[in-house]
Amino acid sequence: MKASLNSRRVAPAPVTPRTSADRDLARRMENEAFWRDVFQTSEPQKEIKPGTRYISLPGWFPTRKNPRGLVRTSSPLTRDLMFHLDTDHEIVSIADFPVRTTYRSKTPTGFKVREHIPELAVLRRDGAVFVVDVMPLHVQPTIPFIRQRTTELKSAYFDQGATYLLLDETSLHLEPLLGNLKRMWKHKKNDHELPEMETIRRWILDARFPTTIGELMRESPVNAIFAHWSDQPEDTARHVTENNPVFSAVMQLAIAGLVEVDLDARFSPSTTVTLKEKSNVRL
């Protein structure tokens, strides 16, 4: 892999106010400012160039939760994590290869300063920051120091006001959850949708809850798509049976956090839909 580094972004240095309370407040404010800059600029600290021979199959994931509109994924497993993040209303910003952090690592002869560039940084709506690496489960035992490094990174990022996570397929590949999230993502709102989609979404929000996707499809005043070629008359339009606008609207409202759908069973007409209750408390 050939990697090039952009401008060096380092973690904020500690400050020493007069009192412990002042020190904690100053450090927290400095950490918040640091991460705010990370998510606003979203300047990767490592680059995997297109066409690079890379064993883990890197790719690109389109998302509006990144200022560039794209996140660079180092592997298919990272791409699967993005389906979780991009369909979660509570996740508001995602940065790829976001920071270059130094941390102290214990060795048989003492301590060594090492560098770490995580795959993703994630900002939650309540302000919590998560720093994430992804590694297949079968690879982890081949790295003797992986547990020690994970502990050391948790401590280092905690000092920077973030929570470090090392994820694998045991949490990312749960089914039918992942399959549902991928299907939900395919129906996400875009800039080229039919104008009637907004009408359908408003109608759904006024429906009686709880309900099911099938009931919404049957009761919606607009529940089918007809299409024809631009050079043909309207009476040649055919019913596009492979796509139902009500299903798409439900998925879009779920991504927006306005309704909740049952993710514990594969999506079907019997999938339960409930209106999401607004709350300012997160446990």
C-alpha positions, 0 to 999 in steps of 0.5 A: 500500500502506498500512503501519503500524508496530508497536513499533520493534525495532532491531539490537543496538549494538556493545560494547567489552570490553577484549580482542578475544576478549571483544569477539567473545564479547560481540557474539555473545551479544548477537546471539543474545539479539537474534534469540532475542527476534525469534523468540519475540515474532515481532512484525512491523515492517510490516503489510499490512492485509487488503483493502489494494490491493497490486500483489503479491497478499499472503496468509497462510501457516499454519505452526506455526513462527511463534508466531502460527500465521501468516506474512504473505506479500507475494507468491505468490513468498514463499508458494512460499518458505514451502513450502520452509521449512515442510517443512524439518525443519532450519528451526525458526522463521520470523518475517515482517517481523522487524526494522528495520535501519539500514545505511550505503549508498554514494552519489556524494557519500558515505554515507547511512543507510538502513532495511531491513525484510526479508520473513522471518527464518529460524532453523535447528536449528543456530542459524544465522539467515538474513534473506531478501528475495524478488524476481522475477528480471525485477524486479531489473534495474529497480532500478539499485542492487539489487546494491549494496544486496544487498552492503551488506545482507549486510555489515550483517546479518553484523555482527548474526550473520545471513546475508542472502539475496535469492531469486528463482524460479530457486531457488524454482521448481525442478521437480519439487522445488516440486511435491513440496514442495507435495504434501508440505505438503498431507499435513502432520500436523494436530490432526484426523487419524484415530487410526490415523495414529500406528499407520501412522507407527510401522509405517513406521519399523519397516519395512526400508529402503530401500523405496518408497512403493508397497511400503509401501502394499502391505505396511502392515496399514492402507492404506485409509480408509473413511468414512460419514456420522455418521447412517448405519450403518457398513456404508455406509462407502465406500473413499476412493480419493483419499487413501491414509493410508500416503502421508500418513504417509510425507510426515509423517515426511519433514517431521518429518525421520525419513525421506527421500524422493527429491525429484528426481522427481515423487512416485509409488509408485516414490519411494524412501524411506530412514530418515534417519540421525541426525547432529550434524554439519552441513557 
